[in-house]
Structures are given as structure tokens and as C-alpha cells.
Amino acid sequence: MLTFEQGAIMRAWPPTEKDNAPAGFLAGQGWEWKSRAGASGPFTFVFEFPVPTSIERIELTRRSGTPPPSPQEPNTESLHLEGSSTAGDSGYSDLGTFQIKADSQPEAQSIAPGAKARWLRATIQPPSGEQAADLSELAVYGTPDANLANKPLAGTWLLFWNPESTDDPMFASGKLTDSPDWKKNNAQHYLWKIIQKGSELRGIECDERGGFYEEIGATQDGPHITWVPIGVRTERNPGILYPEGNVLVGGGRSNYIAMRISDANNCNPPSKPYGHGKKVLVLTPNADAGQYLPYEFASRDDPLYNGFRYIPGYAALFQASELAGIDTVALIDVCGAESEFAKWQSASFNDFIAAGHKLIIQDSDACTKTGYSFLPYPFTTSNPGARGEHGKNLILVESSTLGSDKTDPAHFIDATAYAKSLYNQLGDANTVTSQDPHWCGHFFGTNALNVNGFMHMFATYGRGMIIYDGFDRDDNSVPEYQKLVRLELQQKVPYDFKCTQLVTSGFLVSPSVEQKLMPGAAKTLKFPLEVLANQGYAGTVTLAAAAPPDAPWHTALSKTEVELKGDTKPFVLSLDVPAKVKAGRYMFTVTGTDAKNQAAHATIVLLVSKPALESALTKSKRIRIYGIHFDFNSATVRPESGPVIHEIADALTHHPEWKLTIEGHTDNVGGNAYNLDLSKRRAAAVKAILVAQYRIPTARLATAGYGATRPVATNNTDAGRALNRRVELVRQ
């Protein structure tokens, strides 16, 4: 039977307003048609097949229980059939006239041998004064010629979903046009934008109003179009492409017709680019980059993520040509990435990374199921989805330029502060559940599904880098998350950091720490550490600490054995540091080992050196200090002066024999007497902090104020006056 599934469509039908849904024939749902009362015939329908077809027979069926047209003349209703291989409106030849029987069972009626047609014209002529028969089916049987269509599907298409609607303006004229007008009919129809390379197709289905979009994917084998599911979206019925490449027809559980239209037709354009600097291509399913934090800030002229230009685009319509001049690609909420991208799209990403660029992936909250099999290093995650869950557990496993402990202020991310934030939704974060030794673990946590794992990781590939950010996008108000996203963008490649905490580890000992140490006094340092079960690990872990040969100092662990059951266990490393320590780099190792001889390590690195201020006072008895700041015309010390005052206190602690005089100096703005008094009060304020906050004995500190009497630069310029406003330290 030649059906809708085989590509048969209706081209023309009676345009009488009250007829029963003639467009329903397009959907192959059976005729179920009856003309309105009083309508005069004849009633003509034109069908089209994808290719010329040898017509063998037809079947006409009336709906069960329908009376004949006339009790006196039960079989006077007839259907006249014509065929054409030329066009839908010309070249027809007679194929016969057939009676419409009164019973409900189909009756096969033969066509004369040799009949071939691509278009069939069926005309129903009711008797004078009668209305047409109530038909439920016209079935045509035959053998189609081979469809050798090899036109690509790529382009722009107008889509009719379930094309049997009686209210559809596209069918009001009684004819299906080859050139439908998208602008006049976008309220009820959808647009396809499709790209293609070889047999693989990807695209989007959308409407102009912006209320609907869907990603689509397919493979093409000549005239046969087979749709593939994208992410979690459902599969649709296969389609038949007409040889001219202008019509695509699919039928079955849901029917559709697609007509090729001009590529000038568009809907739902991508969001507007924002920002200036290095280009970041932000690919999302709907080309709306608003869920990407830097784009959101840039769109409102917030300078937090300056230095980049964010360019949104449709993920499914991605073309390799879009990568020209791009520094970083960000995949945001691309839940079905392994099916969303065709092989040629995926290959472009991998080549882009290997050439020395970054790929950043964010998918939490929006995606409850993800997969990245297209990457050189595939991985999977545990995805809680959008629960709005707070979290309390976040650990920086290993410092890097993507986020470090406080020994690296430029890259410091306070994991403890992140976890304590009232606004975090760490419970919604995705944790990595697969294991590939190429991935370096960074931040470790527990999500709302009680799954422990890495929420942030990275891997190098070629000269480039892949960064997975599993944190909830709703954390955009948490300063630590804001900085993490900024560091992702700023990360330079190639990246040569050799990580020690891999996602393959069944358990981890963390964190590794690098700490500066100033010699001068014996002390015991304590380092809080944890043993972390990764991805549900269970077992007993034995702990041991080792000191380097050049620093055989005493070490102690608060626990030497912990039992893990998919959880975390804290312990403390104590390290006794002697008073006399040579400058250098000392590395201490804490190792955890289980019964299967799996091992994990944390390293504690002590950088022993004298700070610049201490070194200067050692070599010279006088030093100028410009890092101590005061409120305007006041002796109140500003908070940003804290680090410098802390360094002065450390120097005094390391050298208990030292005594210092703190001198205050000003510029010449203001009266001499006022400046002299102000300089004395400022010197006294610094001494007060050293005594009160750092317990420096008052007898070791003297103060003096000289106002503007001892300038070190001209007072005729702003720069000179800034040099004259200072504190000087003098070692007695």
C-alpha cells in the first residue's frame, strides 16, 4: 500500500469551508471525509508520490453504518481516477472509474496493466441533489520506481507537525504550495535549520515567537532520513526525501511534512555578543548564554570578567569555521553532548583543544543525565539536578593556578568560605563518577545524592586544556565561585602543572599545602588533613608521615589508621620546626595505603626564607615603609595595612634582640605644627597595634614624628608628596 510512511502526500483538495478536514489526508489517517450539506461536486483530490509508481489496484471503503447515497440507487456514487507522470496539474490520463460500495468492507478494484503515475487525481461525483459518500479510506497499491535522491537535507525547512488540523491556514486554499510563506504561517508551524557533512546532520527546530526550540539530529542514506535522539529528547519517525530535495515526508505514530524554503528565514537568533578582548564561544542548546556567569556580568557592563568577548551560539549548529580567532569554547548545559554533536563537530573541538586552546564544560542543575564520550578523555557524573540543595562539604585537594590555597594569593580560593556561604548550592553540584587517569582532581565534595567525588577537574590534551566545572550555576553570588570561573578563563595554555591527585584514586589524602616559614624561633606547626573516599570507596587506610633527609624534624599524626565507608575522615599532622633553619624548600609527605596496596599522598612544602623587610633591616638599620595607610588627615590605620604590620611583627619575633624606632613623616600640605603632631600620632598608632595585637613588648618600640621636615622628594608634585608620606623603621 502506498502510504504516508512511504512519502505519499496530498497536493490539492476541495476548498469548501465546511468539508471534513481534507488536510487530514496528508497525515495518512484515512479519508473520514464528507462534503458539507448542499455542496455541489465534483470533489477533486490530487495525491503525489516521491517517484513514478506502477499502479496496480485501489480499495474504496465507506465508514461502517453509513447509508448508501440513495436507497433507490445504492451504487450510483463513483470515483474517477487519473494519473500523471508530468506534473500535478497537467499530463493526466484516465485510469478508470470505480463504484463506491455501500458496505463497510474494502473491495479491491484493479487498474489496467501498465498504468504508471507520480500524481493521482481522484474525483468524486455525487448524484444530482445528493451529497458525496462518507469515505473512510482510499488505498492505492503499486510498485514505486527506485528513489535515487541524493540531494542533501542541509538548509532551511518549514515543518508541518500532524498536518491534519482543520484550522491550519496553510491548508485553507485547497492546495499545498511548493513555496510556503514562513512569515505568514509561523504561528502554527516550525522551522528547521539544518547543517550537514556527509551523512551526518544536526540542527534545531524552532518557532519565531521564541517559545519553542529543540535540537535535532539525523543520518541520510539517499532518500532515507533516519532521526537520532539528541540528549534526553525523543526520536521521531523516519522520513522520505523527494528526488528534487524540496519535500520530506514522515509518517507513523506522528506525521510530518517539511518543505524547503529560503535560507533567509530565521527564528530565535543567538543572544547578543558582549565584552571586549579574547573571544569566548559560548555554545548552549538554545543559543542563550545568560546561564553562563561571565556573559551575565558582561551583559550588564559589570567589569568582573573584563578582557573577554562572549559570543553565544547554537550547540547543534556549531561549525568548525566558528573557531577562527576563538580563545576558549564554553559548553553550557549541553546535556547530550555525545549525541548532540556529530562526529565532524566533535573532531573540530578536539583539534581546537590540541592546538593550544581551552574547552570549559558546565552542565549542573540543567542536566540530570550527561555524557562526554566524544572527548579524548570521556567521563560521567552524578547529577542531582535542580534541587536547590545547600552543601557543607568542599575541599581543595591540590593547589594550581585554577585555584589555590592562601600561599598563592593571586589564585586563592577559600573552599571553607565557599562551603559556609549561605548562598551555595553545592548539593546540586555534579560529582565525577568515572575514572580516567588523564583527569586531575581539583575540588572535592559531596552532592545531594550523597555521592563523594570531584566537582572540578581538568586535563591537558595536546597543547590545550579541558576544564570540567560541575558546580551549580546558581552559585553565581558566591565570591569564591566567581573567582573560580574567572581563573578558568584566565588560565594560560600550554599548562605544565603535574598533578598528583587523580580522579582514578579510590581514596585521597588532602590537601597538599605549600607554606612560607620564617626562621628564628622553634615552633610546632599543625596541618589539618583528610582522607577522602572517592566514588563510594570502602576500606581501611593506614597513614604514615615522612620527613626529608635535609629536615629530619619530628612529625606526628593524630591518627595512623582510618576506616572509610564512602565518607571522609579528618586527622592532623604536627611538625616540630627547630629555631635555626636554613633557607630552602622542604617537602614532607603523608601517605595513605590500603590492603590492596593502593596509595595516596599529600605533600606539605615549607618554603623557608627571610622576608624582604626582615632582610632589609638585617643589612641596613633603616627602611622606608609605604604599605601602611591612614585615613585622610587621621592617625587611624586602614585595614589594608595589616600584611605589612604583620611582617614587622614577624621580624621582631624572629629577632628578639632587636629594638625599633617607628618614625612618622608627612608631606607639606597643611601647617607645620599640624603635620608634626599628625606624624607623631601615626607612629604611635603603629606601635599600639604591634603591642596590642602581636604582643611585642613596649620597651622594644620607640616612636618619633618629623612632620614635613625630612622630605625624600619634591613636594611640588603629587608623586613626590606620595613618597614623602611614609613610615620609616630604624633598628637601634
SULTAZI-V595879 format. One record per pair of residues at least 6 apart in sequence whose C-alpha atoms are under 8 Angstrom apart, sorted by the first residue. I is the first residue (numbers start at 1). J is the second residue. Records with the same first field share a line. If there is no record, write none. Layout:
# SULTAZI-V595879
I=J ; J
This chain:
# SULTAZI-V595879
1=139 ; 140 ; 141 ; 142
2=8 ; 139 ; 140 ; 141 ; 142
3=28
4=26 ; 27 ; 28 ; 249 ; 250 ; 251 ; 252
5=239 ; 240 ; 249 ; 250 ; 251 ; 252
6=240 ; 249 ; 250 ; 251
7=49 ; 50 ; 239 ; 240 ; 241 ; 242 ; 248 ; 249 ; 250 ; 251
8=26 ; 47 ; 48 ; 49 ; 50 ; 249
9=25 ; 26 ; 27 ; 47 ; 48 ; 49 ; 249
10=23 ; 25 ; 26 ; 45 ; 46 ; 47 ; 48 ; 176
11=45 ; 46 ; 47 ; 48 ; 88 ; 175 ; 176 ; 177
12=44 ; 45 ; 46 ; 47 ; 174 ; 175 ; 176
13=22 ; 23 ; 43 ; 44 ; 45 ; 46 ; 174 ; 175
14=22 ; 43 ; 44 ; 45 ; 174
15=172 ; 173 ; 174
16=35 ; 36 ; 39
17=172
18=35 ; 36
19=33 ; 34 ; 35 ; 36
20=32 ; 33 ; 34 ; 35 ; 36 ; 166
21=33 ; 164 ; 165 ; 166
22=31 ; 33 ; 164 ; 166
23=163 ; 164 ; 165 ; 166 ; 171
24=30 ; 31 ; 163 ; 164 ; 165 ; 166
25=31 ; 164
26=163 ; 164
27=162 ; 163 ; 164 ; 251 ; 255 ; 256
28=251
30=136 ; 137 ; 138
31=135 ; 136 ; 137 ; 138
32=63 ; 134 ; 135 ; 136 ; 137
33=134 ; 135 ; 136
34=131 ; 132 ; 133 ; 134 ; 135
35=131 ; 132 ; 134
36=131
37=131
38=129 ; 130 ; 131
39=131
40=126 ; 131
41=124 ; 125 ; 126 ; 132
42=123 ; 124 ; 125 ; 126
43=123 ; 124 ; 125
44=121 ; 122 ; 123 ; 124
45=121 ; 122 ; 123
46=88 ; 119 ; 120 ; 121 ; 122
47=119 ; 120 ; 121
48=88 ; 118 ; 119 ; 120
49=118 ; 119
50=118 ; 147 ; 240 ; 241 ; 242 ; 243
51=118 ; 144 ; 145 ; 146 ; 147 ; 242 ; 243
52=85 ; 116 ; 117 ; 118 ; 119 ; 144 ; 145
53=116 ; 117 ; 118 ; 142 ; 143 ; 144 ; 145
54=114 ; 115 ; 116 ; 117 ; 142 ; 143 ; 144 ; 145
55=111 ; 114 ; 115 ; 116 ; 117 ; 140 ; 141 ; 142 ; 143
56=110 ; 111 ; 112 ; 113 ; 115 ; 140 ; 141 ; 142 ; 143
57=108 ; 109 ; 110 ; 111 ; 140 ; 141 ; 142
58=108 ; 109 ; 110 ; 111 ; 138 ; 139 ; 140 ; 141
59=106 ; 107 ; 108 ; 109 ; 137 ; 138 ; 139 ; 140
60=100 ; 101 ; 106 ; 107 ; 108 ; 135 ; 137 ; 138 ; 139
61=100 ; 101 ; 103 ; 104 ; 105 ; 106 ; 107 ; 135 ; 136 ; 137 ; 138
62=100 ; 101 ; 102 ; 103 ; 104 ; 105 ; 106 ; 133 ; 134 ; 135 ; 136 ; 137
63=104 ; 134 ; 135 ; 136
64=103 ; 104
65=103 ; 104
66=102 ; 134
67=102
68=74 ; 75 ; 101 ; 102 ; 133
69=75 ; 76 ; 77 ; 127 ; 130 ; 131 ; 132 ; 133
70=76 ; 130
74=101 ; 102
75=99 ; 100 ; 101 ; 102
76=99 ; 100 ; 126 ; 127
77=99 ; 100 ; 101 ; 124 ; 125 ; 126 ; 127 ; 132 ; 133
78=97 ; 98 ; 99 ; 100 ; 124 ; 125 ; 126
79=97 ; 98 ; 99 ; 100 ; 122 ; 123 ; 124 ; 125
80=95 ; 96 ; 97 ; 98 ; 122 ; 123 ; 124
81=94 ; 95 ; 96 ; 97 ; 98 ; 120 ; 121 ; 122 ; 123
82=92 ; 93 ; 94 ; 95 ; 96 ; 120 ; 121 ; 122
83=91 ; 92 ; 93 ; 94 ; 95 ; 115 ; 116 ; 117 ; 118 ; 119 ; 120 ; 121
84=90 ; 91 ; 92 ; 93 ; 116 ; 117 ; 118 ; 119 ; 120
85=91 ; 92 ; 116 ; 117 ; 118 ; 119
86=92 ; 118
87=119
88=119
95=111 ; 112 ; 115
96=111 ; 112
98=109
100=133
124=132
125=132
126=132 ; 133
147=222 ; 223 ; 242 ; 243
148=222 ; 223 ; 243
149=222 ; 223 ; 241 ; 242 ; 243 ; 244 ; 245
150=222 ; 223 ; 243 ; 245
151=222 ; 243 ; 244 ; 245
152=196 ; 220 ; 245
153=194 ; 196 ; 201 ; 220 ; 245
154=193 ; 194 ; 195 ; 196 ; 201
155=192 ; 193 ; 194 ; 195 ; 260 ; 263
156=191 ; 192 ; 193 ; 194 ; 260 ; 261 ; 262 ; 263 ; 265
157=191 ; 192 ; 193 ; 258 ; 259 ; 260 ; 261 ; 262
158=180 ; 182 ; 189 ; 190 ; 191 ; 192 ; 258 ; 259 ; 260 ; 261
159=189 ; 190 ; 191 ; 192 ; 256 ; 257 ; 258 ; 259
160=189 ; 190 ; 256 ; 257 ; 258
161=189 ; 254 ; 255 ; 256 ; 257
162=254 ; 255 ; 256
163=255 ; 256 ; 257
168=188
169=185
170=176 ; 180 ; 185
178=246 ; 259
179=259 ; 260 ; 261
180=259 ; 261
182=189 ; 265
186=207 ; 208
187=207 ; 208 ; 209
189=207
190=205 ; 206 ; 207 ; 208
191=205 ; 206 ; 207 ; 266 ; 267
192=203 ; 204 ; 205 ; 206
193=203 ; 204 ; 205 ; 266 ; 317
194=201 ; 202 ; 203 ; 204 ; 317
195=201 ; 202 ; 203 ; 317
196=202
197=344
199=219 ; 220 ; 221
200=217 ; 218 ; 219 ; 220 ; 342 ; 343
201=217 ; 218 ; 219 ; 220 ; 342
202=215 ; 216 ; 217 ; 218 ; 316 ; 317 ; 340 ; 341 ; 342
203=215 ; 216 ; 217 ; 316 ; 317
204=213 ; 214 ; 215 ; 216 ; 316 ; 317
205=212 ; 213 ; 214 ; 215 ; 216
206=212 ; 213 ; 214 ; 267 ; 268
207=213 ; 267 ; 268
208=266 ; 267 ; 268
209=267 ; 268
210=267 ; 268
213=286
214=285 ; 286
215=230 ; 285 ; 316 ; 340
216=227 ; 228 ; 229 ; 230 ; 316 ; 340
217=227 ; 228 ; 229 ; 230 ; 340
218=225 ; 226 ; 227 ; 228
219=225 ; 226 ; 227 ; 228
220=226
223=240 ; 241 ; 242 ; 243
224=238 ; 239 ; 240 ; 241
225=238 ; 239 ; 240 ; 241
226=237 ; 238 ; 239
227=235 ; 236 ; 237 ; 238
228=235 ; 236
229=235 ; 339
230=336 ; 339 ; 340
231=335 ; 336 ; 337 ; 338 ; 339 ; 340 ; 370
232=335 ; 336 ; 369
236=254
237=250 ; 251 ; 252 ; 253 ; 254 ; 255
238=250 ; 251
239=248 ; 249 ; 250 ; 251
240=248 ; 249 ; 250
241=247 ; 248 ; 249
242=248
245=260
246=259 ; 260
247=257 ; 258 ; 259 ; 260
248=257 ; 258 ; 259
249=255 ; 256 ; 257 ; 258
250=256 ; 257
269=287
270=286 ; 287 ; 288 ; 312 ; 313 ; 314
271=287 ; 288 ; 289 ; 311 ; 312 ; 313
272=311 ; 312
273=309 ; 310 ; 311 ; 312
274=295 ; 298 ; 299 ; 309 ; 310 ; 311
275=298 ; 299 ; 306 ; 307 ; 308 ; 309 ; 310
276=306 ; 307 ; 308 ; 309
277=306 ; 307 ; 308 ; 309
278=307 ; 308 ; 309 ; 326 ; 327
279=308 ; 309 ; 310 ; 311 ; 325 ; 326 ; 327 ; 328
280=308 ; 309 ; 310 ; 311 ; 326 ; 327 ; 328 ; 329 ; 330
281=310 ; 311 ; 312 ; 313 ; 323 ; 326 ; 328 ; 329 ; 330
282=289 ; 292 ; 310 ; 311 ; 312 ; 313 ; 329 ; 330 ; 331 ; 332
283=289 ; 312 ; 313 ; 314 ; 315 ; 318 ; 329 ; 330 ; 331 ; 332 ; 334
284=312 ; 313 ; 314 ; 315 ; 331 ; 332 ; 333 ; 334
285=314 ; 315 ; 316 ; 333 ; 334
286=313 ; 314 ; 315
287=312 ; 313 ; 314 ; 315
288=312 ; 313
289=295 ; 296 ; 312 ; 332
290=296
291=332 ; 473
292=332 ; 473
293=473 ; 476 ; 482 ; 485
294=304 ; 305 ; 310 ; 485 ; 486
295=310
297=303 ; 304 ; 305
298=305 ; 306
305=486
315=331 ; 334 ; 340 ; 341
316=340 ; 341
318=345
319=345
320=345 ; 348 ; 349
323=352
327=357 ; 358
328=357 ; 358 ; 359 ; 360 ; 489
329=358 ; 359 ; 360
330=359 ; 360 ; 361 ; 362
331=359 ; 360 ; 361 ; 362 ; 363
332=361 ; 362 ; 363
333=362 ; 363 ; 364 ; 366 ; 367
334=340 ; 363 ; 367
335=363 ; 366 ; 367 ; 368 ; 369 ; 370 ; 371
336=369 ; 370 ; 371 ; 372
337=370 ; 371 ; 372 ; 374
338=371 ; 372 ; 373 ; 374
343=374
346=374 ; 375
349=359
350=375 ; 376
352=464
353=359 ; 461 ; 462 ; 463 ; 464 ; 465 ; 466
354=461 ; 462 ; 463 ; 464 ; 465
355=462 ; 463 ; 464
356=462 ; 463 ; 464 ; 465 ; 493 ; 494
357=463 ; 464 ; 465 ; 493
358=464 ; 465 ; 466 ; 467 ; 493
359=465 ; 466 ; 467
360=466 ; 467 ; 468 ; 469 ; 488
361=466 ; 467 ; 468 ; 469 ; 470
362=468 ; 469 ; 470 ; 471
363=370 ; 469 ; 470
364=383 ; 385 ; 386 ; 428 ; 429 ; 430 ; 470 ; 471 ; 472 ; 473
365=383 ; 384 ; 385 ; 386 ; 387 ; 428 ; 429 ; 472 ; 473
366=385 ; 386
367=383 ; 385
368=383 ; 384 ; 385
369=383
370=380 ; 381
371=378 ; 379 ; 380 ; 381
372=378 ; 379 ; 380
373=379
376=461
377=436 ; 438 ; 439
378=436
379=432 ; 433 ; 434 ; 435 ; 436
380=432 ; 433 ; 434
381=430 ; 431 ; 432 ; 433 ; 434
382=430 ; 431 ; 432 ; 433 ; 449 ; 451
383=428 ; 429 ; 430 ; 431
384=427 ; 428 ; 429 ; 430 ; 447 ; 448 ; 449
385=428
386=428
387=427 ; 428
388=425 ; 427 ; 428
389=425 ; 426 ; 427 ; 428 ; 448
390=422 ; 423 ; 424 ; 425 ; 426 ; 427 ; 428
391=419 ; 424 ; 425 ; 426 ; 427 ; 446 ; 447 ; 448
392=419 ; 420 ; 426
393=419 ; 426 ; 445 ; 446
394=415 ; 416 ; 418 ; 419 ; 443 ; 444 ; 445 ; 446
395=415 ; 416 ; 443 ; 444 ; 445 ; 511
396=404 ; 405 ; 415 ; 442 ; 443 ; 444 ; 510 ; 511
397=441 ; 442 ; 443 ; 444 ; 501 ; 510 ; 511 ; 512
398=404 ; 441 ; 442 ; 443 ; 499 ; 500 ; 501 ; 510 ; 511 ; 512 ; 513
399=405 ; 442 ; 512 ; 513
400=411 ; 497
401=411 ; 487 ; 491
402=411 ; 484 ; 487 ; 488 ; 491
403=411 ; 412 ; 413 ; 484 ; 487
404=411 ; 412 ; 413
405=411 ; 412 ; 413 ; 414 ; 513
406=412 ; 413 ; 414
407=514 ; 515 ; 516
411=487
413=480 ; 483 ; 484
414=480
415=480
417=480
418=424 ; 478 ; 479 ; 480 ; 481
419=426
421=478
423=475 ; 477 ; 478
424=474 ; 475 ; 478
425=472 ; 474 ; 475
426=445 ; 446 ; 447 ; 448 ; 471 ; 472
427=446 ; 447 ; 448 ; 449
428=447 ; 448 ; 471 ; 472
429=447 ; 448 ; 455 ; 470 ; 471 ; 472
430=447 ; 455 ; 470 ; 471 ; 472
431=445 ; 446 ; 447 ; 451 ; 452 ; 453 ; 454 ; 455 ; 470
432=453 ; 454 ; 455 ; 503 ; 535
433=453 ; 535
434=503 ; 504
435=503 ; 504
436=503 ; 504
437=502 ; 503 ; 504
438=459 ; 460 ; 502
439=457 ; 458 ; 459 ; 502 ; 503
440=457 ; 458 ; 459 ; 499 ; 500 ; 501 ; 502 ; 503
441=454 ; 456 ; 457 ; 458 ; 499 ; 501 ; 502 ; 503
442=454 ; 455 ; 456 ; 457 ; 458 ; 501
443=454 ; 455 ; 456 ; 457
444=452 ; 453 ; 454 ; 455 ; 456
445=452 ; 453 ; 454 ; 455
446=452 ; 453
451=535 ; 536
452=533 ; 534 ; 535 ; 536 ; 566 ; 567
453=533 ; 534 ; 535
454=503
455=468 ; 469 ; 470 ; 471
456=467 ; 468 ; 469 ; 470 ; 471
457=467 ; 468 ; 469
458=465 ; 466 ; 467 ; 468
459=465 ; 466 ; 467
460=466 ; 495
463=493 ; 494 ; 495
464=493 ; 494 ; 495
465=493 ; 494 ; 495
467=488
475=481
476=482
500=601
501=508 ; 600 ; 601
505=534 ; 600
506=533 ; 534 ; 535 ; 537 ; 598
507=531 ; 532 ; 533 ; 534 ; 537 ; 600
508=530 ; 531 ; 532 ; 533 ; 534 ; 592 ; 600 ; 601
509=529 ; 530 ; 531 ; 532 ; 590 ; 591 ; 592 ; 600 ; 601 ; 602
510=529 ; 530 ; 531 ; 532 ; 601 ; 602
511=529 ; 530 ; 602 ; 603
512=602 ; 603 ; 604
513=602 ; 603 ; 604 ; 605
514=604 ; 605 ; 606 ; 607
515=604 ; 605 ; 606 ; 607
516=606 ; 607 ; 608 ; 609
517=606 ; 607 ; 608 ; 609
518=608 ; 609 ; 610 ; 611 ; 650 ; 654
519=579 ; 580 ; 581 ; 582 ; 608 ; 609 ; 610 ; 654
520=579 ; 580 ; 581 ; 653 ; 654 ; 655
521=578 ; 579 ; 580 ; 653 ; 654
522=576 ; 577 ; 578 ; 579 ; 580
523=576 ; 577 ; 578 ; 579
524=574 ; 575 ; 576 ; 577
525=574 ; 575 ; 576 ; 577
526=572 ; 573 ; 574 ; 575
527=572 ; 573 ; 574
528=570 ; 571 ; 572 ; 573
529=570 ; 571 ; 572 ; 573
530=568 ; 569 ; 570 ; 571
531=562 ; 568 ; 569 ; 570 ; 571 ; 592
532=564 ; 567 ; 568 ; 569
533=564 ; 565 ; 566 ; 567 ; 568
534=566
535=566
536=565 ; 566 ; 567
537=564 ; 565 ; 566
538=563 ; 564 ; 565 ; 566
539=563 ; 564 ; 565 ; 594 ; 595
540=561 ; 562 ; 563 ; 564 ; 594 ; 595
541=561 ; 562 ; 563 ; 564 ; 592 ; 593 ; 594 ; 595
542=560 ; 561 ; 562 ; 592 ; 593 ; 594
543=559 ; 560 ; 561 ; 562 ; 590 ; 591 ; 592 ; 593
544=557 ; 560 ; 590 ; 591 ; 592
545=555 ; 556 ; 557 ; 573 ; 588 ; 589 ; 590 ; 591
546=555 ; 588 ; 589 ; 590
547=553 ; 554 ; 555 ; 587 ; 588 ; 589
548=586 ; 587 ; 588
550=586
551=586
553=575 ; 576 ; 577 ; 578
554=575 ; 576 ; 577
555=573 ; 574 ; 575 ; 576
556=573 ; 574 ; 575
557=571 ; 572 ; 573 ; 574
558=571 ; 572 ; 573 ; 574
559=571 ; 572
562=569
563=569
581=608
582=608 ; 609
583=607 ; 608 ; 609 ; 610
584=607 ; 608 ; 609
585=605 ; 606 ; 607 ; 608
586=605 ; 606 ; 607 ; 608
587=603 ; 604 ; 605 ; 606
588=603 ; 604 ; 605
589=601 ; 602 ; 603 ; 604
590=601 ; 602 ; 603 ; 604
591=599 ; 600 ; 601 ; 602
592=599 ; 600 ; 601
593=599 ; 600
611=647
613=623 ; 647 ; 648 ; 651
614=647 ; 648 ; 651
616=622 ; 623
617=623 ; 731
621=729 ; 730 ; 731 ; 732
622=728 ; 729 ; 730 ; 731
623=728 ; 729 ; 730
624=726 ; 727 ; 728 ; 729
625=726 ; 727 ; 728 ; 729
626=723 ; 725 ; 726 ; 727
627=641 ; 644
628=637 ; 638 ; 640 ; 641 ; 642 ; 644 ; 645 ; 726 ; 727
629=637 ; 638 ; 640 ; 641
630=636 ; 637 ; 638 ; 682
631=637 ; 638
633=678
634=678 ; 682
635=678 ; 681 ; 682 ; 685
636=682 ; 685
637=682 ; 685 ; 686
645=686 ; 690
649=690 ; 694 ; 696
652=658 ; 659 ; 696
653=696
658=700 ; 731 ; 732
659=700 ; 701 ; 731 ; 732
660=700 ; 701 ; 702 ; 729 ; 730 ; 731 ; 732
661=701 ; 702 ; 703 ; 704 ; 729 ; 730 ; 731 ; 732
662=683 ; 684 ; 686 ; 687 ; 701 ; 702 ; 703 ; 704 ; 727 ; 728 ; 729 ; 730
663=679 ; 680 ; 683 ; 703 ; 704 ; 705 ; 706 ; 727 ; 728 ; 729 ; 730
664=679 ; 680 ; 682 ; 683 ; 703 ; 704 ; 705 ; 706 ; 707 ; 726 ; 727 ; 728
665=679 ; 705 ; 706 ; 707 ; 708 ; 709 ; 710 ; 711 ; 724 ; 725 ; 726 ; 727 ; 728
666=675 ; 676 ; 679 ; 706 ; 707 ; 708 ; 724 ; 725 ; 726
667=675 ; 707 ; 708 ; 711 ; 715 ; 721 ; 722 ; 724 ; 725
668=675 ; 707 ; 708 ; 715 ; 721
672=707 ; 708
673=707
675=707 ; 708
676=705 ; 706 ; 707 ; 708
677=705 ; 707
678=705 ; 707
679=704 ; 705 ; 706 ; 707
680=703 ; 704 ; 705 ; 706 ; 707
681=705
683=703 ; 704 ; 705 ; 727
684=703
687=698 ; 701 ; 702 ; 703
690=696
691=697 ; 698
708=724
711=724
712=723 ; 724
713=720 ; 721 ; 723 ; 724
714=720 ; 721
715=721 ; 724
